[in-house]
Amino acid sequence: MDSVGLLAELPPATVQRILGGRAGRLAADRARGIDPRPVTPRSLPTSSSVSHTFPRQTLDGAEVRAALLELVGQLGLLLRRRGQVARGLA
């Protein structure tokens, strides 16, 4: 038995004989997608942002990249302090 799919194909009584009553029922049910535990939604993740305002309009790529790198560092520190991770950046 090396996959959940194979476990799901076995009759529940066979799984119970192999694993024991309660563990066998639980394994057989979960393999078939049966989970009676209630789903409790978590709060939406908080968003975090950092910003930079240039003193004037700029087309200097090096200046823009340096500012972006600084923002990434600031955001990383903010997330670390909160014990959070990033799921996406925009």
N, CA, C and O atoms as CSV, one atom per row, in Angstrom:
chain,resi,resn,atom,element,x,y,z
A,1,MET,N,N,0.868,-1.160,0.000
A,1,MET,CA,C,0.000,0.000,0.000
A,1,MET,C,C,0.918,1.226,0.000
A,1,MET,O,O,1.597,1.498,0.990
A,2,ASP,N,N,0.933,1.957,-1.110
A,2,ASP,CA,C,1.837,3.111,-1.173
A,2,ASP,C,C,1.151,4.388,-1.629
A,2,ASP,O,O,1.820,5.360,-1.981
A,3,SER,N,N,-0.190,4.397,-1.628
A,3,SER,CA,C,-0.885,5.632,-1.989
A,3,SER,C,C,-2.260,5.656,-1.323
A,3,SER,O,O,-2.813,4.622,-0.949
A,4,VAL,N,N,-2.779,6.849,-1.191
A,4,VAL,CA,C,-4.110,7.015,-0.602
A,4,VAL,C,C,-5.161,6.399,-1.511
A,4,VAL,O,O,-6.165,5.862,-1.041
A,5,GLY,N,N,-4.927,6.479,-2.807
A,5,GLY,CA,C,-5.877,5.899,-3.760
A,5,GLY,C,C,-6.066,4.402,-3.550
A,5,GLY,O,O,-7.188,3.897,-3.604
A,6,LEU,N,N,-4.966,3.695,-3.309
A,6,LEU,CA,C,-5.068,2.258,-3.039
A,6,LEU,C,C,-5.801,1.996,-1.730
A,6,LEU,O,O,-6.584,1.051,-1.630
A,7,LEU,N,N,-5.549,2.826,-0.735
A,7,LEU,CA,C,-6.248,2.691,0.541
A,7,LEU,C,C,-7.742,2.911,0.353
A,7,LEU,O,O,-8.553,2.210,0.958
A,8,ALA,N,N,-8.108,3.866,-0.469
A,8,ALA,CA,C,-9.529,4.160,-0.702
A,8,ALA,C,C,-10.228,3.017,-1.428
A,8,ALA,O,O,-11.439,2.846,-1.288
A,9,GLU,N,N,-9.487,2.243,-2.193
A,9,GLU,CA,C,-10.087,1.125,-2.937
A,9,GLU,C,C,-10.371,-0.096,-2.062
A,9,GLU,O,O,-11.204,-0.935,-2.407
A,10,LEU,N,N,-9.675,-0.189,-0.934
A,10,LEU,CA,C,-9.888,-1.339,-0.048
A,10,LEU,C,C,-11.222,-1.228,0.665
A,10,LEU,O,O,-11.672,-0.120,0.957
A,11,PRO,N,N,-11.857,-2.343,0.949
A,11,PRO,CA,C,-13.079,-2.300,1.758
A,11,PRO,C,C,-12.742,-1.784,3.163
A,11,PRO,O,O,-11.693,-2.123,3.710
A,12,PRO,N,N,-13.617,-0.977,3.742
A,12,PRO,CA,C,-13.349,-0.432,5.083
A,12,PRO,C,C,-13.040,-1.515,6.122
A,12,PRO,O,O,-12.213,-1.300,7.008
A,13,ALA,N,N,-13.689,-2.664,6.021
A,13,ALA,CA,C,-13.450,-3.737,6.998
A,13,ALA,C,C,-12.004,-4.234,6.914
A,13,ALA,O,O,-11.408,-4.572,7.937
A,14,THR,N,N,-11.440,-4.280,5.713
A,14,THR,CA,C,-10.051,-4.724,5.554
A,14,THR,C,C,-9.093,-3.734,6.194
A,14,THR,O,O,-8.140,-4.132,6.864
A,15,VAL,N,N,-9.342,-2.448,5.989
A,15,VAL,CA,C,-8.487,-1.412,6.583
A,15,VAL,C,C,-8.593,-1.479,8.108
A,15,VAL,O,O,-7.594,-1.298,8.805
A,16,GLN,N,N,-9.786,-1.736,8.626
A,16,GLN,CA,C,-9.969,-1.840,10.080
A,16,GLN,C,C,-9.232,-3.048,10.640
A,16,GLN,O,O,-8.671,-2.973,11.733
A,17,ARG,N,N,-9.223,-4.173,9.903
A,17,ARG,CA,C,-8.491,-5.354,10.373
A,17,ARG,C,C,-6.988,-5.081,10.413
A,17,ARG,O,O,-6.293,-5.544,11.316
A,18,ILE,N,N,-6.492,-4.330,9.436
A,18,ILE,CA,C,-5.057,-4.053,9.364
A,18,ILE,C,C,-4.629,-3.038,10.428
A,18,ILE,O,O,-3.639,-3.241,11.130
A,19,LEU,N,N,-5.388,-1.944,10.535
A,19,LEU,CA,C,-4.991,-0.834,11.419
A,19,LEU,C,C,-5.673,-0.828,12.773
A,19,LEU,O,O,-5.280,-0.071,13.660
A,20,GLY,N,N,-6.677,-1.650,12.944
A,20,GLY,CA,C,-7.453,-1.611,14.180
A,20,GLY,C,C,-8.733,-0.830,13.942
A,20,GLY,O,O,-8.847,-0.096,12.960
A,21,GLY,N,N,-9.700,-0.989,14.845
A,21,GLY,CA,C,-11.030,-0.421,14.661
A,21,GLY,C,C,-11.075,1.064,14.376
A,21,GLY,O,O,-11.418,1.473,13.266
A,22,ARG,N,N,-10.736,1.871,15.353
A,22,ARG,CA,C,-10.882,3.318,15.204
A,22,ARG,C,C,-9.927,3.888,14.153
A,22,ARG,O,O,-10.343,4.662,13.291
A,23,ALA,N,N,-8.650,3.507,14.221
A,23,ALA,CA,C,-7.662,4.019,13.263
A,23,ALA,C,C,-8.017,3.583,11.842
A,23,ALA,O,O,-7.845,4.346,10.892
A,24,GLY,N,N,-8.509,2.366,11.705
A,24,GLY,CA,C,-8.903,1.873,10.383
A,24,GLY,C,C,-10.082,2.636,9.809
A,24,GLY,O,O,-10.082,3.007,8.635
A,25,ARG,N,N,-11.098,2.871,10.653
A,25,ARG,CA,C,-12.258,3.655,10.181
A,25,ARG,C,C,-11.825,5.057,9.761
A,25,ARG,O,O,-12.224,5.560,8.711
A,26,LEU,N,N,-10.998,5.678,10.609
A,26,LEU,CA,C,-10.529,7.034,10.320
A,26,LEU,C,C,-9.736,7.070,9.016
A,26,LEU,O,O,-9.971,7.936,8.173
A,27,ALA,N,N,-8.801,6.142,8.845
A,27,ALA,CA,C,-7.978,6.109,7.631
A,27,ALA,C,C,-8.834,5.846,6.396
A,27,ALA,O,O,-8.647,6.488,5.362
A,28,ALA,N,N,-9.770,4.909,6.500
A,28,ALA,CA,C,-10.633,4.591,5.360
A,28,ALA,C,C,-11.509,5.785,4.990
A,28,ALA,O,O,-11.658,6.109,3.812
A,29,ASP,N,N,-12.083,6.433,5.994
A,29,ASP,CA,C,-12.927,7.606,5.724
A,29,ASP,C,C,-12.123,8.737,5.088
A,29,ASP,O,O,-12.550,9.314,4.088
A,30,ARG,N,N,-10.972,9.053,5.658
A,30,ARG,CA,C,-10.166,10.155,5.125
A,30,ARG,C,C,-9.679,9.848,3.719
A,30,ARG,O,O,-9.600,10.746,2.881
A,31,ALA,N,N,-9.352,8.592,3.451
A,31,ALA,CA,C,-8.917,8.214,2.098
A,31,ALA,C,C,-10.033,8.423,1.083
A,31,ALA,O,O,-9.770,8.667,-0.094
A,32,ARG,N,N,-11.274,8.326,1.539
A,32,ARG,CA,C,-12.426,8.536,0.651
A,32,ARG,C,C,-12.934,9.974,0.689
A,32,ARG,O,O,-13.961,10.287,0.087
A,33,GLY,N,N,-12.219,10.845,1.392
A,33,GLY,CA,C,-12.596,12.260,1.442
A,33,GLY,C,C,-13.656,12.587,2.470
A,33,GLY,O,O,-14.272,13.650,2.406
A,34,ILE,N,N,-13.878,11.693,3.414
A,34,ILE,CA,C,-14.886,11.925,4.451
A,34,ILE,C,C,-14.180,12.482,5.685
A,34,ILE,O,O,-13.329,11.822,6.280
A,35,ASP,N,N,-14.544,13.692,6.053
A,35,ASP,CA,C,-13.957,14.345,7.233
A,35,ASP,C,C,-15.067,15.142,7.913
A,35,ASP,O,O,-15.451,16.204,7.424
A,36,PRO,N,N,-15.589,14.640,9.037
A,36,PRO,CA,C,-16.734,15.288,9.672
A,36,PRO,C,C,-16.397,16.557,10.453
A,36,PRO,O,O,-17.297,17.233,10.951
A,37,ARG,N,N,-15.099,16.887,10.564
A,37,ARG,CA,C,-14.745,18.077,11.334
A,37,ARG,C,C,-15.299,19.326,10.647
A,37,ARG,O,O,-15.246,19.427,9.422
A,38,PRO,N,N,-15.827,20.272,11.415
A,38,PRO,CA,C,-16.367,21.494,10.809
A,38,PRO,C,C,-15.238,22.360,10.241
A,38,PRO,O,O,-14.126,22.400,10.766
A,39,VAL,N,N,-15.563,23.031,9.178
A,39,VAL,CA,C,-14.617,23.959,8.571
A,39,VAL,C,C,-14.796,25.305,9.260
A,39,VAL,O,O,-15.891,25.867,9.268
A,40,THR,N,N,-13.735,25.807,9.826
A,40,THR,CA,C,-13.805,27.108,10.487
A,40,THR,C,C,-12.931,28.086,9.701
A,40,THR,O,O,-11.709,27.947,9.660
A,41,PRO,N,N,-13.569,29.065,9.084
A,41,PRO,CA,C,-12.791,30.013,8.284
A,41,PRO,C,C,-11.882,30.857,9.151
A,41,PRO,O,O,-12.234,31.237,10.267
A,42,ARG,N,N,-10.720,31.139,8.622
A,42,ARG,CA,C,-9.787,32.017,9.317
A,42,ARG,C,C,-9.982,33.426,8.791
A,42,ARG,O,O,-10.528,33.638,7.708
A,43,SER,N,N,-9.535,34.358,9.563
A,43,SER,CA,C,-9.646,35.741,9.107
A,43,SER,C,C,-8.729,35.941,7.901
A,43,SER,O,O,-7.713,35.262,7.752
A,44,LEU,N,N,-9.106,36.870,7.063
A,44,LEU,CA,C,-8.298,37.156,5.891
A,44,LEU,C,C,-6.945,37.691,6.322
A,44,LEU,O,O,-6.846,38.396,7.327
A,45,PRO,N,N,-5.908,37.363,5.574
A,45,PRO,CA,C,-4.587,37.861,5.967
A,45,PRO,C,C,-4.529,39.374,5.864
A,45,PRO,O,O,-5.138,39.986,4.987
A,46,THR,N,N,-3.788,39.950,6.773
A,46,THR,CA,C,-3.625,41.399,6.706
A,46,THR,C,C,-2.688,41.741,5.563
A,46,THR,O,O,-1.778,40.981,5.233
A,47,SER,N,N,-2.921,42.865,4.982
A,47,SER,CA,C,-2.014,43.298,3.919
A,47,SER,C,C,-0.961,44.211,4.530
A,47,SER,O,O,-1.196,44.870,5.543
A,48,SER,N,N,0.175,44.233,3.907
A,48,SER,CA,C,1.266,45.082,4.358
A,48,SER,C,C,1.752,45.873,3.160
A,48,SER,O,O,1.743,45.382,2.031
A,49,SER,N,N,2.168,47.078,3.409
A,49,SER,CA,C,2.677,47.877,2.305
A,49,SER,C,C,3.791,48.788,2.788
A,49,SER,O,O,3.848,49.180,3.954
A,50,VAL,N,N,4.652,49.103,1.875
A,50,VAL,CA,C,5.704,50.091,2.086
A,50,VAL,C,C,5.696,50.977,0.849
A,50,VAL,O,O,5.282,50.544,-0.226
A,51,SER,N,N,6.147,52.196,0.996
A,51,SER,CA,C,6.126,53.091,-0.163
A,51,SER,C,C,7.355,53.987,-0.179
A,51,SER,O,O,8.024,54.184,0.836
A,52,HIS,N,N,7.623,54.509,-1.333
A,52,HIS,CA,C,8.746,55.423,-1.536
A,52,HIS,C,C,8.288,56.505,-2.512
A,52,HIS,O,O,7.717,56.201,-3.560
A,53,THR,N,N,8.532,57.731,-2.176
A,53,THR,CA,C,8.204,58.842,-3.074
A,53,THR,C,C,9.512,59.488,-3.524
A,53,THR,O,O,10.321,59.925,-2.706
A,54,PHE,N,N,9.693,59.537,-4.805
A,54,PHE,CA,C,10.883,60.195,-5.345
A,54,PHE,C,C,10.697,61.705,-5.232
A,54,PHE,O,O,9.583,62.203,-5.394
A,55,PRO,N,N,11.766,62.433,-4.959
A,55,PRO,CA,C,11.639,63.886,-4.829
A,55,PRO,C,C,11.275,64.566,-6.151
A,55,PRO,O,O,10.749,65.679,-6.168
A,56,ARG,N,N,11.557,63.890,-7.230
A,56,ARG,CA,C,11.215,64.409,-8.567
A,56,ARG,C,C,11.009,63.214,-9.489
A,56,ARG,O,O,11.385,62.093,-9.146
A,57,GLN,N,N,10.427,63.442,-10.632
A,57,GLN,CA,C,10.256,62.360,-11.598
A,57,GLN,C,C,11.632,61.852,-12.028
A,57,GLN,O,O,12.575,62.623,-12.205
A,58,THR,N,N,11.713,60.550,-12.187
A,58,THR,CA,C,13.005,59.995,-12.567
A,58,THR,C,C,12.846,58.876,-13.577
A,58,THR,O,O,11.886,58.105,-13.530
A,59,LEU,N,N,13.781,58.800,-14.471
A,59,LEU,CA,C,13.857,57.703,-15.430
A,59,LEU,C,C,15.149,56.917,-15.215
A,59,LEU,O,O,15.471,56.017,-15.990
A,60,ASP,N,N,15.882,57.260,-14.167
A,60,ASP,CA,C,17.151,56.618,-13.874
A,60,ASP,C,C,16.901,55.211,-13.332
A,60,ASP,O,O,16.445,55.036,-12.202
A,61,GLY,N,N,17.208,54.221,-14.156
A,61,GLY,CA,C,16.953,52.827,-13.782
A,61,GLY,C,C,17.672,52.419,-12.509
A,61,GLY,O,O,17.111,51.698,-11.684
A,62,ALA,N,N,18.905,52.871,-12.340
A,62,ALA,CA,C,19.667,52.505,-11.142
A,62,ALA,C,C,19.004,53.065,-9.875
A,62,ALA,O,O,18.954,52.391,-8.846
A,63,GLU,N,N,18.503,54.287,-9.959
A,63,GLU,CA,C,17.836,54.910,-8.808
A,63,GLU,C,C,16.540,54.173,-8.473
A,63,GLU,O,O,16.224,53.947,-7.304
A,64,VAL,N,N,15.799,53.803,-9.511
A,64,VAL,CA,C,14.541,53.079,-9.298
A,64,VAL,C,C,14.819,51.697,-8.704
A,64,VAL,O,O,14.137,51.284,-7.767
A,65,ARG,N,N,15.811,50.978,-9.237
A,65,ARG,CA,C,16.156,49.652,-8.706
A,65,ARG,C,C,16.615,49.738,-7.249
A,65,ARG,O,O,16.250,48.893,-6.432
A,66,ALA,N,N,17.411,50.752,-6.925
A,66,ALA,CA,C,17.879,50.927,-5.546
A,66,ALA,C,C,16.698,51.174,-4.608
A,66,ALA,O,O,16.654,50.626,-3.506
A,67,ALA,N,N,15.748,51.993,-5.040
A,67,ALA,CA,C,14.564,52.267,-4.217
A,67,ALA,C,C,13.729,51.000,-4.047
A,67,ALA,O,O,13.222,50.726,-2.959
A,68,LEU,N,N,13.588,50.233,-5.122
A,68,LEU,CA,C,12.817,48.995,-5.060
A,68,LEU,C,C,13.481,47.986,-4.123
A,68,LEU,O,O,12.798,47.330,-3.336
A,69,LEU,N,N,14.788,47.860,-4.201
A,69,LEU,CA,C,15.512,46.953,-3.312
A,69,LEU,C,C,15.344,47.378,-1.851
A,69,LEU,O,O,15.178,46.527,-0.977
A,70,GLU,N,N,15.384,48.662,-1.582
A,70,GLU,CA,C,15.167,49.166,-0.233
A,70,GLU,C,C,13.751,48.836,0.251
A,70,GLU,O,O,13.560,48.453,1.405
A,71,LEU,N,N,12.767,48.985,-0.627
A,71,LEU,CA,C,11.384,48.665,-0.259
A,71,LEU,C,C,11.220,47.183,0.058
A,71,LEU,O,O,10.519,46.819,1.003
A,72,VAL,N,N,11.863,46.333,-0.729
A,72,VAL,CA,C,11.787,44.892,-0.474
A,72,VAL,C,C,12.380,44.572,0.894
A,72,VAL,O,O,11.827,43.762,1.637
A,73,GLY,N,N,13.502,45.204,1.229
A,73,GLY,CA,C,14.102,44.997,2.553
A,73,GLY,C,C,13.191,45.454,3.669
A,73,GLY,O,O,13.044,44.760,4.675
A,74,GLN,N,N,12.574,46.620,3.503
A,74,GLN,CA,C,11.649,47.138,4.522
A,74,GLN,C,C,10.461,46.195,4.720
A,74,GLN,O,O,10.059,45.907,5.846
A,75,LEU,N,N,9.916,45.728,3.610
A,75,LEU,CA,C,8.762,44.832,3.685
A,75,LEU,C,C,9.153,43.512,4.338
A,75,LEU,O,O,8.390,42.969,5.138
A,76,GLY,N,N,10.324,42.994,4.011
A,76,GLY,CA,C,10.796,41.759,4.641
A,76,GLY,C,C,10.927,41.904,6.143
A,76,GLY,O,O,10.516,41.016,6.890
A,77,LEU,N,N,11.496,43.014,6.597
A,77,LEU,CA,C,11.627,43.253,8.040
A,77,LEU,C,C,10.259,43.363,8.711
A,77,LEU,O,O,10.047,42.819,9.796
A,78,LEU,N,N,9.336,44.065,8.064
A,78,LEU,CA,C,7.988,44.220,8.605
A,78,LEU,C,C,7.316,42.861,8.769
A,78,LEU,O,O,6.719,42.582,9.808
A,79,LEU,N,N,7.413,42.017,7.746
A,79,LEU,CA,C,6.791,40.698,7.818
A,79,LEU,C,C,7.456,39.826,8.888
A,79,LEU,O,O,6.770,39.103,9.610
A,80,ARG,N,N,8.779,39.890,8.990
A,80,ARG,CA,C,9.482,39.109,10.004
A,80,ARG,C,C,9.050,39.507,11.409
A,80,ARG,O,O,8.823,38.649,12.262
A,81,ARG,N,N,8.935,40.812,11.647
A,81,ARG,CA,C,8.512,41.282,12.969
A,81,ARG,C,C,7.120,40.776,13.317
A,81,ARG,O,O,6.836,40.486,14.479
A,82,ARG,N,N,6.259,40.668,12.326
A,82,ARG,CA,C,4.885,40.202,12.552
A,82,ARG,C,C,4.775,38.679,12.548
A,82,ARG,O,O,3.725,38.136,12.891
A,83,GLY,N,N,5.843,37.990,12.164
A,83,GLY,CA,C,5.776,36.531,12.052
A,83,GLY,C,C,4.931,36.088,10.883
A,83,GLY,O,O,4.286,35.041,10.948
A,84,GLN,N,N,4.920,36.866,9.809
A,84,GLN,CA,C,4.104,36.564,8.634
A,84,GLN,C,C,4.987,36.190,7.459
A,84,GLN,O,O,6.205,36.362,7.489
A,85,VAL,N,N,4.351,35.682,6.438
A,85,VAL,CA,C,5.020,35.390,5.180
A,85,VAL,C,C,4.232,36.031,4.055
A,85,VAL,O,O,3.052,36.341,4.217
A,86,ALA,N,N,4.872,36.230,2.928
A,86,ALA,CA,C,4.195,36.845,1.777
A,86,ALA,C,C,3.609,35.753,0.886
A,86,ALA,O,O,4.259,34.741,0.625
A,87,ARG,N,N,2.399,35.962,0.430
A,87,ARG,CA,C,1.778,35.052,-0.526
A,87,ARG,C,C,1.895,35.620,-1.925
A,87,ARG,O,O,1.914,34.872,-2.902
A,88,GLY,N,N,1.975,36.931,-2.029
A,88,GLY,CA,C,2.107,37.562,-3.333
A,88,GLY,C,C,2.543,39.010,-3.178
A,88,GLY,O,O,2.383,39.612,-2.116
A,89,LEU,N,N,3.084,39.546,-4.231
A,89,LEU,CA,C,3.501,40.947,-4.238
A,89,LEU,C,C,2.869,41.636,-5.427
A,89,LEU,O,O,2.714,41.041,-6.494
A,90,ALA,N,N,2.504,42.903,-5.236
A,90,ALA,CA,C,1.940,43.671,-6.349
A,90,ALA,C,C,2.485,45.075,-6.299
A,90,ALA,O,O,2.143,45.900,-7.145
